[in-house]
């Protein structure tokens, strides 16, 4: 495997668990998440840092990573 391979990441949101508290939105360093129309959405620009997943009190977010 190439050491310089880029990781690709995406946010998987469990909408049944999400209470729309907004903690993930506030902590995301690339502003990938937004609450709109009573639903959490992502803009597909996740860097895979995992901050939202770690901060979510409801375990509603999972970061899925893969190598490009």
SULMOBEL-V198579 format. One line per field, one symbol per residue. burial: # if it has 24 or more other ideal C-beta (glycine too) atoms within 12 Angstrom, else .. A space follows every 10 residues. Layout:
# SULMOBEL-V198579
burial: ???
This chain:
# SULMOBEL-V198579
burial: ........#. #.#....#.. ...##..#.. .###.....# .#...#.#.. ###..#...# ###.....
